[in-house]
Amino acid sequence: MNLIPPLSVRLLVVVVLLVFGVLPAEALILASGGGARVAGIAVSSGATEVERFAAHELAAHLHRITGASFPVLTNDAPPASVILVGGGPAARRRFPGVDWDRLGQEEFVVETDGRTLLVAGGRPRGTLYAVSRFLQDECGVRWWTPWASTLPSIRRLEVGEVHVHGRPAFEYRESFWYSAFDADWSWRNGCNGQSSRLTPDKGGRINYKGFVHTFYPLVPPEVHFAQHPEWFSLIKGERSTNRAQLCLTNPRLREFTLDRVRQWLRESPEAGIISVSQNDWYGACECHACKAMDDAEGTHAATMLDFVNSIAEKIEPEFPGVAVDTLAYQYTRKPPKTLRPRRNVIVRLCSIECNFREPLAHPSNAAFADDIRGWSAISDRLYIWDYTTDFGHYVQPHPNWFVLGENLRFFRDHHVRGVFEQGAYQSHGSEMAELRAWVLAQLLWNPGRSEKALIEEFLHGYYGAAAPALSRYLERMHAASEGQKLTCFSRTDAAFLNARSLTEGDAILAEAERAVARDPVLLQRVRLARLPVGYVVLSRWEPLRKEAASAGIAWPWGESRKAFAAGWAQVASGLPGSPQTRVTLLSEGGLTPEKFISRFDKDP
């Protein structure tokens, strides 16, 4: 059947569209035949260092995509056919519909106007993000990792009518994975957190002074306990510094801590947030004043919040742009009944006790969900510290992949303003590390996207022909963990890590290896993805062999554990000249591959 209308009908449609003024605008051709079709990329004479950097990044990427050269011009009155980067005089004249004076620090606009393309935003990072979004959304660029990207070859690059005005969903976005610390990867994927190595010319970052657990750095017990034991927790009738906290109602301690906070901020004028937060253990003070306040409010968060509010109030005149960050963590997680955080206080709620196999809105996470609802109702700036790896075993299957998006949508819907997604932050080669880093960055920017679609996109972009098998592997391990609690300290003998799931998973991964056997780069990526199964097999060789034999499951890993361990170690050692292929740590506690493998120098 011919579905193309006759020429006379198509001409009639065009005439009608012209008469009523609804014919789509002619596309703006940026390049064709290896040459630029615009005068270049123009920045204003008053452009910031970041805007100039953004312009050169756009020129470099467009050259790689089209083969054309795009000169970067400093011109406040450029010709009509041009790409304008940043909000200079020409941009303001040609795009009066943009509310230039009210653009937020990370808001951006991408617009066309006949022969002009505008790529601009607020300061400091908006224009940089405009370049990033344009390259991703209009040109198909992807920066999977600092060492792997996709830049399509487009000989004729044209842009239709575009009117995009956007901003990220969260003000603080940190994908805290080892590969994500790279500065260029960070800004290109929209991350702005403390660990991103973003220098001022690359947009800078949100700077903390003292990132977390600052009680003892602020009030060192080795210096002050002897003279002021009353500043430290009263526990079971004795003042202590052993896995303890501070006596937060003590007025002299408050004065001293306030002076220390002021000192820290004067030493670090770049900081926009200062952490005044509990040590990384329990040990709340049980003195009469602290206990009375906590009992009245129904939570140890009461003394914490009252203490932090006091400091935040007193530093505000000297540091009006600084927020005081504290934790709602473990014993302080529950919100108080009547106390409220001041407007310059950030409460960072931590999800450490949760079941990470299921979304945070799942019944197994009901207590945390109630806490986030409670803090959301009383906080102007609620941040989340979320956990996305297994800290005891970085290289071990951890099937939380399919809940990442739902969790971030839950945060967004409860007015969370900043998210720290803690992953394996000490080594390359952790389980699906690169996938999580990229998917989380994309979701932190826009949690409305499908996490499964993002995962599939990453698998195809990073693993090539192995992607279908890897997708099935993720589904297999996710299915194996159904109904089980997945913590951020799961053990190698977790129920889902059984002989059947491991043998079936490994068979799928072997298929993935065969799919890319002729590409040494992709093959090494797949082999690294296969290490987690081998890690569990080595850790539990004898019980898994017995389980397999009992269930009639063929054992695929050979007769010699020592030989299998040697092969595993060879993959973990990486390829020469490619540090991203080398695994250096297997756990937050510091277990190295060498020490791990030393356990298996003899066969059972």
Secondary structure, DSSP 8 states (H G I E B T S, - for coil): ---S--HHHHHHHHHHHHHHT-S----EEEEETTEESSS-EEE-TT--HHHHHHHHHHHHHHHHHHS----EEE-SS--SSEEEESS-HHHHHH-TTS-GGG--TT-EEEEEETTEEEEEESTTTHHHHHHHHHHHHTT--EEEETTEEE----SSEEE---EEEE--S-SEEEEE-GGGG-HHHHHHTT---TTS---GGGT----EES-S--HHHHS-HHHHTTT-GGGB-EETTEE--TT--B-TT-HHHHHHHHHHHHHHHHH-TT-SEEE----SS-----SHHHHHHHHHHTSTHHHHHHHHHHHHHHHTTT-TT-EEEEEE-GGG-S--SS----TTEEEEEE-TTS-TTS-TTSGGGHHHHHHHHHHHHH-SEEEEEEE-S-TT-SSS----GGGHHHHHHHHHHTTEEEEEEE---S-TT-TTHHHHHHHHHHHHH-TTS-HHHHHHHHHHHHHGGGHHHHHHHHHHHHHHTTTS---TT--TT-TTS-HHHHHHHHHHHHHHHHHTTT-HHHHHHHHHHHHHHHHHHHHTHHHHHHHHHHHT----S-S-HHHHHHHHHHHHT-BTTBGGG----SSTT---HHHHHGGGSS--
